[in-house]
Amino acid sequence: MAIPNEDRLEVLCRNDMNDVNKSVQAIQDAIKQVNGMLPHTWVGKDADNWCTEYNGRIGQLNALFSMNLPPEETRLIEKAKKDQQAMDKKSHGGHG
C-alpha cells in the first residue's frame, strides 16, 4: 500500500521548512520593530557600542537567513526525497 502523499518525507520536510520560514519572518519583523525603536533609546558612548555590536549580530543573523537557509532547505528537501525513494524501494522488495 502506498504512503499517502501528505505523509511522504518530502511533503513533511517542505511543511517543516515552511514553518521555519514563517518563524524566520517573525524574527525579521521583530528586528524591524527593534530597529525602529533604536533612534528613540539612550544616546552616548555605551549606546553607540551596544548599537555597533547589535548591528554586527543582526548582520550575522541576516546572513544566516538569506545565504545559509535557502541552500540548506533545498538540501534537506532533496535528502527527504531520496530517503523516501529508498524507503519506497525497500517496501516494494527492491522492485519499483
PyRosetta script that sets phi, psi and omega in degrees:
from pyrosetta import init, pose_from_sequence

init()
pose = pose_from_sequence("MAIPNEDRLEVLCRNDMNDVNKSVQAIQDAIKQVNGMLPHTWVGKDADNWCTEYNGRIGQLNALFSMNLPPEETRLIEKAKKDQQAMDKKSHGGHG")
pose.set_psi(1, 134.5)
pose.set_omega(1, -176.9)
pose.set_phi(2, -74.6)
pose.set_psi(2, 150.5)
pose.set_omega(2, 176.5)
pose.set_phi(3, -75.5)
pose.set_psi(3, 130.9)
pose.set_omega(3, 176.6)
pose.set_phi(4, -56.6)
pose.set_psi(4, 144.0)
pose.set_omega(4, -175.1)
pose.set_phi(5, -52.4)
pose.set_psi(5, -41.4)
pose.set_omega(5, -176.4)
pose.set_phi(6, -69.1)
pose.set_psi(6, -13.6)
pose.set_omega(6, 178.9)
pose.set_phi(7, -102.0)
pose.set_psi(7, 3.0)
pose.set_omega(7, 179.7)
pose.set_phi(8, -76.0)
pose.set_psi(8, 145.5)
pose.set_omega(8, -174.7)
pose.set_phi(9, -56.2)
pose.set_psi(9, -40.7)
pose.set_omega(9, -179.6)
pose.set_phi(10, -61.3)
pose.set_psi(10, -43.5)
pose.set_omega(10, -179.9)
pose.set_phi(11, -66.1)
pose.set_psi(11, -43.6)
pose.set_omega(11, 178.5)
pose.set_phi(12, -62.0)
pose.set_psi(12, -42.2)
pose.set_omega(12, 178.8)
pose.set_phi(13, -64.5)
pose.set_psi(13, -44.1)
pose.set_omega(13, 177.8)
pose.set_phi(14, -60.4)
pose.set_psi(14, -41.5)
pose.set_omega(14, 178.5)
pose.set_phi(15, -62.9)
pose.set_psi(15, -43.7)
pose.set_omega(15, 177.7)
pose.set_phi(16, -61.9)
pose.set_psi(16, -43.2)
pose.set_omega(16, -179.7)
pose.set_phi(17, -67.3)
pose.set_psi(17, -33.1)
pose.set_omega(17, 173.7)
pose.set_phi(18, -61.9)
pose.set_psi(18, -41.0)
pose.set_omega(18, 177.1)
pose.set_phi(19, -63.9)
pose.set_psi(19, -41.0)
pose.set_omega(19, 176.9)
pose.set_phi(20, -60.7)
pose.set_psi(20, -46.1)
pose.set_omega(20, -179.7)
pose.set_phi(21, -62.8)
pose.set_psi(21, -36.6)
pose.set_omega(21, 175.6)
pose.set_phi(22, -64.4)
pose.set_psi(22, -40.0)
pose.set_omega(22, 178.2)
pose.set_phi(23, -66.2)
pose.set_psi(23, -41.6)
pose.set_omega(23, 176.9)
pose.set_phi(24, -60.1)
pose.set_psi(24, -42.8)
pose.set_omega(24, 179.2)
pose.set_phi(25, -63.2)
pose.set_psi(25, -39.2)
pose.set_omega(25, 177.7)
pose.set_phi(26, -63.5)
pose.set_psi(26, -40.4)
pose.set_omega(26, 177.6)
pose.set_phi(27, -64.6)
pose.set_psi(27, -44.5)
pose.set_omega(27, 179.6)
pose.set_phi(28, -63.8)
pose.set_psi(28, -36.8)
pose.set_omega(28, 176.2)
pose.set_phi(29, -64.6)
pose.set_psi(29, -41.1)
pose.set_omega(29, 178.3)
pose.set_phi(30, -64.5)
pose.set_psi(30, -40.3)
pose.set_omega(30, 178.0)
pose.set_phi(31, -61.3)
pose.set_psi(31, -41.8)
pose.set_omega(31, 178.1)
pose.set_phi(32, -60.4)
pose.set_psi(32, -39.0)
pose.set_omega(32, 178.3)
pose.set_phi(33, -65.4)
pose.set_psi(33, -42.9)
pose.set_omega(33, 177.5)
pose.set_phi(34, -62.9)
pose.set_psi(34, -45.9)
pose.set_omega(34, 179.8)
pose.set_phi(35, -58.7)
pose.set_psi(35, -35.9)
pose.set_omega(35, 178.6)
pose.set_phi(36, -68.9)
pose.set_psi(36, -26.1)
pose.set_omega(36, 179.9)
pose.set_phi(37, -86.6)
pose.set_psi(37, -23.3)
pose.set_omega(37, -173.3)
pose.set_phi(38, -53.6)
pose.set_psi(38, -43.1)
pose.set_omega(38, -179.2)
pose.set_phi(39, -65.1)
pose.set_psi(39, -13.6)
pose.set_omega(39, -175.4)
pose.set_phi(40, -105.1)
pose.set_psi(40, 9.7)
pose.set_omega(40, 179.8)
pose.set_phi(41, -97.4)
pose.set_psi(41, -163.0)
pose.set_omega(41, -176.5)
pose.set_phi(42, -68.4)
pose.set_psi(42, 162.2)
pose.set_omega(42, 180.0)
pose.set_phi(43, -126.4)
pose.set_psi(43, 165.4)
pose.set_omega(43, 178.6)
pose.set_phi(44, 120.1)
pose.set_psi(44, -175.8)
pose.set_omega(44, -175.5)
pose.set_phi(45, -61.7)
pose.set_psi(45, -45.7)
pose.set_omega(45, 179.8)
pose.set_phi(46, -60.8)
pose.set_psi(46, -41.2)
pose.set_omega(46, 179.0)
pose.set_phi(47, -64.9)
pose.set_psi(47, -43.1)
pose.set_omega(47, 179.6)
pose.set_phi(48, -62.7)
pose.set_psi(48, -43.7)
pose.set_omega(48, 178.6)
pose.set_phi(49, -63.1)
pose.set_psi(49, -44.8)
pose.set_omega(49, 179.7)
pose.set_phi(50, -61.4)
pose.set_psi(50, -44.3)
pose.set_omega(50, -177.6)
pose.set_phi(51, -64.8)
pose.set_psi(51, -39.2)
pose.set_omega(51, 178.0)
pose.set_phi(52, -62.3)
pose.set_psi(52, -45.8)
pose.set_omega(52, 178.9)
pose.set_phi(53, -65.0)
pose.set_psi(53, -42.2)
pose.set_omega(53, 178.5)
pose.set_phi(54, -59.4)
pose.set_psi(54, -47.9)
pose.set_omega(54, -179.1)
pose.set_phi(55, -62.1)
pose.set_psi(55, -36.8)
pose.set_omega(55, 176.8)
pose.set_phi(56, -64.0)
pose.set_psi(56, -44.1)
pose.set_omega(56, -179.8)
pose.set_phi(57, -68.4)
pose.set_psi(57, -39.2)
pose.set_omega(57, 178.0)
pose.set_phi(58, -65.7)
pose.set_psi(58, -37.7)
pose.set_omega(58, 176.1)
pose.set_phi(59, -61.0)
pose.set_psi(59, -42.5)
pose.set_omega(59, 177.3)
pose.set_phi(60, -63.7)
pose.set_psi(60, -42.5)
pose.set_omega(60, 179.8)
pose.set_phi(61, -63.8)
pose.set_psi(61, -44.5)
pose.set_omega(61, 178.5)
pose.set_phi(62, -64.2)
pose.set_psi(62, -35.9)
pose.set_omega(62, 176.5)
pose.set_phi(63, -64.5)
pose.set_psi(63, -42.0)
pose.set_omega(63, 177.8)
pose.set_phi(64, -59.2)
pose.set_psi(64, -46.9)
pose.set_omega(64, -178.2)
pose.set_phi(65, -67.7)
pose.set_psi(65, -41.9)
pose.set_omega(65, -172.1)
pose.set_phi(66, -91.9)
pose.set_psi(66, -30.0)
pose.set_omega(66, -176.0)
pose.set_phi(67, -104.3)
pose.set_psi(67, -32.9)
pose.set_omega(67, -174.6)
pose.set_phi(68, -97.6)
pose.set_psi(68, -36.7)
pose.set_omega(68, -176.0)
pose.set_phi(69, -66.7)
pose.set_psi(69, -47.2)
pose.set_omega(69, -178.5)
pose.set_phi(70, -57.6)
pose.set_psi(70, -46.8)
pose.set_omega(70, 178.9)
pose.set_phi(71, -67.6)
pose.set_psi(71, -33.1)
pose.set_omega(71, 178.7)
pose.set_phi(72, -67.5)
pose.set_psi(72, -38.8)
pose.set_omega(72, 177.0)
pose.set_phi(73, -60.4)
pose.set_psi(73, -46.9)
pose.set_omega(73, 178.8)
pose.set_phi(74, -60.4)
pose.set_psi(74, -44.0)
pose.set_omega(74, -179.3)
pose.set_phi(75, -62.5)
pose.set_psi(75, -44.4)
pose.set_omega(75, -178.8)
pose.set_phi(76, -65.4)
pose.set_psi(76, -39.7)
pose.set_omega(76, 179.5)
pose.set_phi(77, -67.0)
pose.set_psi(77, -42.9)
pose.set_omega(77, 177.9)
pose.set_phi(78, -62.5)
pose.set_psi(78, -41.0)
pose.set_omega(78, 177.8)
pose.set_phi(79, -63.1)
pose.set_psi(79, -41.6)
pose.set_omega(79, 178.8)
pose.set_phi(80, -62.6)
pose.set_psi(80, -40.1)
pose.set_omega(80, 177.5)
pose.set_phi(81, -61.4)
pose.set_psi(81, -46.6)
pose.set_omega(81, -179.0)
pose.set_phi(82, -65.9)
pose.set_psi(82, -41.5)
pose.set_omega(82, 178.4)
pose.set_phi(83, -62.5)
pose.set_psi(83, -40.7)
pose.set_omega(83, 179.2)
pose.set_phi(84, -66.2)
pose.set_psi(84, -41.4)
pose.set_omega(84, 178.0)
pose.set_phi(85, -61.3)
pose.set_psi(85, -40.7)
pose.set_omega(85, 178.8)
pose.set_phi(86, -65.8)
pose.set_psi(86, -40.4)
pose.set_omega(86, 178.1)
pose.set_phi(87, -65.3)
pose.set_psi(87, -41.8)
pose.set_omega(87, 179.0)
pose.set_phi(88, -61.9)
pose.set_psi(88, -44.3)
pose.set_omega(88, -179.2)
pose.set_phi(89, -63.7)
pose.set_psi(89, -41.8)
pose.set_omega(89, 179.9)
pose.set_phi(90, -66.1)
pose.set_psi(90, -41.5)
pose.set_omega(90, -177.9)
pose.set_phi(91, -70.1)
pose.set_psi(91, -20.1)
pose.set_omega(91, 177.5)
pose.set_phi(92, -98.4)
pose.set_psi(92, 17.2)
pose.set_omega(92, 178.4)
pose.set_phi(93, 65.5)
pose.set_psi(93, 29.8)
pose.set_omega(93, 178.0)
pose.set_phi(94, 83.9)
pose.set_psi(94, 1.2)
pose.set_omega(94, 177.7)
pose.set_phi(95, -101.9)
pose.set_psi(95, 130.2)
pose.set_omega(95, -179.6)
pose.set_phi(96, -161.8)
pose.dump_pdb("model.pdb")
